[in-house]
Amino acid sequence: MSAKVLERFPAGAPRGSWPAEEYAAARRAEGEHATVVMDLRSDAFLVVVEAGDEEGRP
């Protein structure tokens, strides 16, 4: 799967704060198939979509 990173968030968010999940939920509400993944190397949460999603392809 080829993915496009929409946004990245540091893993050290305050307890009870989920900025990556909130951002992904907002993108899903707009019709994008956004998913949150963890990038262990950079210790960050990434909000990604499949590369084909930006052009309207399945």
Secondary structure as UniProt FT lines:
FT   STRAND          3..10
FT   TURN            11..12
FT   TURN            15..16
FT   HELIX           19..29
FT   TURN            30..31
FT   STRAND          35..39
FT   TURN            40..43
FT   STRAND          44..50
FT   HELIX           51..55
//
